[in-house]
Amino acid sequence: MASQRAATIAEYIRSAPPAAQPHLRQLHALLRQAAPDAQEAIKWGNPFFVEPRFLFAFSAHKAHASFAPMAAAMEAFKEELESWQTTKNMLKIRYDEPLPEDLIRRMAEYCVQAVSEREDDGFW
């Protein structure tokens, strides 16, 4: 929803609805801390962190932000995610609720560790 062909994550955040921007800035900062060596990119219109394999992504929507880690992270944190609205591939955070910073940080760190241990070259 946010990007009008944004070329960078900063542009993506600036083009997002005003209600989304605080959550997106927080998400970006948390994910940058968890993966300081990852490349930032806009793929399929959304901010991605890659190394060059997929680590995680996030996005802005009308009433919520989404954090999309690798599928294994959603499974590994399934119990902690029970109190949040999720889909198979993402955590939804409404703009009127605080960002679960600790949970997102731990999920992001899990992704970085899991990808560093992989031996295949597949993107996903």
C-alpha positions as CSV (number, residue, x, y, z in Angstrom):
1,M,0.0,0.0,0.0
2,A,2.8,2.4,0.9
3,S,5.0,2.5,-2.1
4,Q,4.6,4.5,-5.3
5,R,7.6,2.8,-6.8
6,A,9.8,3.5,-3.8
7,A,13.4,2.7,-4.5
8,T,14.6,2.6,-0.9
9,I,13.1,1.6,2.5
10,A,13.3,5.3,3.6
11,E,11.2,6.3,0.6
12,Y,8.7,3.5,1.3
13,I,8.2,4.7,4.8
14,R,7.9,8.3,3.8
15,S,5.2,7.3,1.2
16,A,3.2,5.2,3.8
17,P,0.1,6.6,5.5
18,P,0.9,8.9,8.4
19,A,-0.5,6.4,10.9
20,A,1.8,3.7,9.6
21,Q,5.1,5.6,9.7
22,P,5.9,5.3,13.4
23,H,5.5,1.5,13.3
24,L,7.5,1.2,10.1
25,R,10.3,3.3,11.4
26,Q,10.5,1.1,14.5
27,L,10.4,-2.1,12.5
28,H,13.1,-0.8,10.2
29,A,15.3,0.1,13.2
30,L,14.7,-3.3,14.9
31,L,15.4,-5.3,11.8
32,R,18.5,-3.2,11.0
33,Q,19.9,-4.0,14.5
34,A,19.1,-7.7,14.1
35,A,20.7,-7.9,10.6
36,P,23.3,-5.1,10.3
37,D,25.1,-6.8,7.4
38,A,21.9,-7.6,5.4
39,Q,21.1,-5.8,2.2
40,E,18.0,-3.7,2.2
41,A,15.9,-3.8,-0.9
42,I,12.4,-3.1,-2.3
43,K,11.1,-6.3,-3.8
44,W,7.5,-6.8,-5.0
45,G,6.9,-3.3,-3.7
46,N,7.8,-4.1,-0.1
47,P,10.9,-3.6,2.1
48,F,13.1,-6.7,2.3
49,F,16.2,-7.7,4.2
50,V,18.3,-10.2,2.2
51,E,21.8,-11.6,2.7
52,P,21.4,-12.4,-0.4
53,R,18.8,-15.0,0.8
54,F,15.5,-13.9,2.3
55,L,15.6,-12.9,6.0
56,F,12.4,-11.0,6.5
57,A,10.2,-8.2,5.1
58,F,7.7,-5.7,6.3
59,S,4.9,-3.7,4.8
60,A,2.2,-1.1,5.4
61,H,-1.5,-1.6,5.0
62,K,-4.6,0.5,5.7
63,A,-4.9,-0.4,9.4
64,H,-1.9,-2.5,10.2
65,A,1.8,-3.2,9.5
66,S,3.0,-6.6,8.7
67,F,6.2,-8.3,9.7
68,A,7.0,-11.3,7.4
69,P,9.9,-13.4,8.7
70,M,11.0,-16.7,7.1
71,A,8.4,-19.5,7.5
72,A,10.5,-21.4,10.1
73,A,10.4,-18.4,12.4
74,M,6.6,-18.3,12.3
75,E,6.6,-22.0,13.3
76,A,9.3,-21.6,16.0
77,F,7.4,-18.7,17.7
78,K,3.9,-20.1,17.2
79,E,3.0,-20.2,20.9
80,E,4.1,-16.6,21.5
81,L,2.2,-15.5,18.4
82,E,-1.1,-16.9,19.6
83,S,-2.2,-13.6,21.1
84,W,-1.5,-11.7,17.9
85,Q,-3.3,-11.7,14.5
86,T,-1.2,-13.7,12.1
87,T,-1.4,-15.4,8.7
88,K,0.7,-18.4,7.7
89,N,3.5,-16.0,6.7
90,M,3.2,-12.8,8.7
91,L,2.5,-11.0,12.0
92,K,-0.1,-8.2,11.7
93,I,0.3,-5.2,14.1
94,R,-2.5,-2.7,14.2
95,Y,-1.4,0.9,14.2
96,D,-3.3,1.5,17.5
97,E,-1.4,-1.2,19.4
98,P,2.3,-1.1,20.4
99,L,4.9,-2.9,18.4
100,P,5.9,-6.2,20.1
101,E,9.6,-5.2,19.9
102,D,11.1,-8.0,21.9
103,L,9.2,-10.7,20.0
104,I,10.1,-9.1,16.6
105,R,13.7,-8.8,17.6
106,R,14.0,-12.4,18.7
107,M,12.2,-13.6,15.5
108,A,14.6,-11.5,13.4
109,E,17.6,-12.9,15.2
110,Y,16.3,-16.4,14.7
111,C,16.0,-15.7,11.0
112,V,19.6,-14.4,10.8
113,Q,20.9,-17.4,12.6
114,A,18.9,-19.9,10.6
115,V,19.9,-18.4,7.3
116,S,23.6,-18.3,8.3
117,E,23.4,-22.1,9.0
118,R,21.8,-23.0,5.6
119,E,24.0,-24.6,3.0
120,D,21.7,-24.1,0.0
121,D,21.6,-21.0,-2.2
122,G,17.8,-20.8,-2.6
123,F,16.3,-17.3,-2.0
124,W,13.5,-18.5,0.2
